[in-house]
């Protein structure tokens, strides 16, 4: 972890910092991965994936004004900046033995596959997820698909909405089973990440039996979201977050109700990488 003081505006510093490392990592097989991107008033985060090894590097910074000002958007610097670099290795697969399930399809490999997370659970000391593959379409493909699915009459922007985070299309109810090794890191950037912040900032002084009070401030939220370490969880914590989250997805007839949208990499039925992407 490196701490530096700078009077440079954050947006300018972020741009120079990112461009330098983007150019630096290219010869080593790394490419910038949009799934890691998250920005706040005084924070920013981005990451790179190695196209050969599958390893990840995540960069982030958080800032604090030297002289605090109550202004819209946080006000100008000078600021104290804290940079963090997190390196995550892609772990090798382990053998998958037979198990009792409700007969989901056991999938072999998957590469950056978008999917609805249907369930996550522990069985006989091992961690598993059930997912339902989806398409996330944007631009003309999104508008065309929405017309085909009966959500819009035409592809005109006046009639059909091009979702900033993409239109999620699910045409096949097949549920697939994957095992998650204990060492697998799970990255959160969407609604589950917000739930993680909320759980980490609950006032544990009970006002009554079983009641808690949320105590996070906007400043704490921006600082928390800007720290890349907070976006990485292991399976046990992932289960806790899921159990405290309510699904906002509608259930289609014949389909399982999703708990979240994720993207996975897998080999030989084993999850090597899973991320909940940020979506507007």
N, C-alpha and C positions, 0 to 999 in steps of 0.2 A: 504494500500500500504506500502511495506517495502523496504527500501534502505539499501544495505550492500556493503562494500568494500571488495574485495578479490583479492589475487594474484594467485588463482587457475585457471588453464586453463578452458575455458568455457565448452568444451566438457566433461571434467571430472566432473565439477560441475553440469552440466545438468543431467548426468547419475545418480549421487548420489542422487540428489534432486528428480528425477522422481522415482527412485526405492524406496525411503523412503515412498513417498506418495502413490505409487501404492500398497505397502504392507499395509499401514495404512488404506486405504479406503476400502479394500476388505471386512472386517467384516461388514461394513455398507451398502453393496450392490452396491458399485461403481465399475465400470470396465472401463479401459482406452478405449477411443473412438478415432479411427484413424482419423476421419473426422476433428478433431480440430488440428491435427498436422501440423505445419509449421515451417521451420527453415531458418534462414538467417546467414550471416557471424557473426554478433554479437547479435543474437536474437534467441529465440526458444519459441515454444508454444505447449502445449498439454492439453488434457482435459479428464474428466471422466463423465460417465453417470450412474445414479442410476437405476438399473434394476427393482426396485420396484416402485419408485415415478416418474421416468422420469426426475428428476432434473439433472442439469449439473454444473460441476466445471471446470473452465478453468484457467490454470496456464501459465504464460509467464514471460520472462525476456528480458531486453535489456541491452546492455553493451556499455561502451565507454572507450577507452584506456586512461590510465593515461598519458602516453606519446605517442602522435600520431605518427605513422610511415606509410609511403606510401609504403606498401608491398602488394604483391599479396595475396589475401585471408584475408587482413586486418592486418596481423601481430600478434605477441603474446601479451598476457596480461603481467603485471597486468592491471586490468580494474575495473571501477566502475560499479556495477551491480544494476539494479532496478527490483525487483520482483513485479508482480501483480497477484492477485487471484480474479477471477470474478465468482460469484455464480448466477445461473439463475434457478428460479423455473418454473416447468411445470404448466401452468395455467389450471384451470378446464374448461370444455367445456361450451358453452352457446347455447341456442336454435337457430336453423336455420329455418327461415320461408321461404315461397315460394318466388320466384323471377323470373324475366324475363331474360332469357339468350338465346343463340342460341342453346338450347337443348343439353347441355353436359350431361353426365351421372353424377348423384349426388351420390358420393361414401360415404360409411359409415365410416369404419375404415381403417387405414393404419399404418404399423409399419416399420420404417426405409426403406421406399419404394423409390427406385430410380425412377426419372421421369424427362421428359423434361418439363420445364416451358414454356407453350404456351402463356399465357397472365396473366397480373395482372392489376387490375383496382378497382376503387371505384364506387359504385352504391348505391344511396339513403343513403349516409353516412356510408356505410359498405364496408369492404375490401374483395376482392375475388381473387383467383388464379384459372387458368385453367391449368391442367397438363395432360401429356400423359405418362403412365407408361412404363418403359423400363427395360431391363436387362443390367447389367454391368458385363461382363464375363472376366476372366483372366486365364492364363495358358492354359492347354489343352482344357478347355471349350471354351476359346476365339478362339483358332485356329480351332477347330471343327466347331464352329458357322460360322466363316468366310468362310470356305470351303462350308458349306451348303448354305450360302448367296451369293455364287459365287464370292467372293472377292479373294479367293486363290484357287489354284489347288490342293495343298496338305497341310498337317499340318506340313511339314518340316519347321524349322526355316529359311532355305535358301529361302523358297517360301512364307512364311506367317509371319507377324510381330505380336509378342505378345506385345500389347500396355502396357506400364508401368502403366497407369491409368485405364486399362481395355478396352475391346471392348464394345461399347454401341450398344445394339441390340433392335430394335423397330419393332415388328411384328404386332402390333395392333394399329390402328389409333384412338381408342376411347379416347375422351377428357373428363376428369373428373373435376368436380367443387368442390371447397372447400372454406369455409369462413375463414378469418384470423382475429381473435380478435385484438382489438387495442393494447393490452398489449403483443402480441406475439413478441418475439425477433427472428430476422432472422440473421443467421450467414453466413458470406461471407469469402471464402478462395480461390476462383478461379479467373477467368477473371473479374468478377464483383467487386471483392476486388481490383484488379489492377485499374479498372476504378474509384472506390471510392477514392483511393489515388490520382489519376490524377485530379479528380474534386476538391479534398481538397487542391491541390497544384497548382491551376491555378493562374497565376498573374492577378489580377483583374484590373490592369491598362491597359486599352484598347489601342491597337496600331491603332485601326481603328474601324469603326462601326461593332459591333458584333464579334470582334476578341479577342482571349485571348492567353496567352503564358504560356506554361507549365514551372514550376519553381522548380520542385522537383529534389533533388540530390540523388545519390546512398545511401549516409549516411542517409538522411531523409527517404528514402524508407525502409531501413533495420530497422530503429528505429520505423517507423510507423507500419510496418508489425509485429514487435515483441510485440506490445502493444495489448493485447487481447480486450480491450475496442473498438478499432477501427474496429474490425471484427463483431461487433454487431450493427444492424440497426433495426429501426421500419419501418412500411410499407410505410410511406410517403417518407422517404429517399430511400427506396428500389425502389420505382417507379421512382424517379429522376435518380438513377443510371441506371435503365433499359432504360429510355428514351434517355440516352446519350450513349448507347451501341449499337454496330452493331452485329447482329447474324453472327457467323461463321459456323453455321450448314447448311448442305445441306437439301433441302426439297424433300422428297420422294413423288411420285405421290399418291394422296389420303390422305396425312398426312399434319398436320399443321406445320408451320415453328417454331422450338424451339427458345427461347430467351436465355436459360441457362439450365444446368443440375442441379437438386436439389435432395435432399433427404428429405422426410417428415414423420412426425408422425401425425396421425389424429384420432379423435374419434367423432362419431356422426356428421360427415361432417365438423368438426372444426379442423383447423390446430393448433397443440400445439407446433410444432417444425418444423423449416425448415432451411436447411443448403445448401449452394452451396459448394460442396467439392473441395479440391485442386486436380488437375489432372496434371500429367506431359504430 
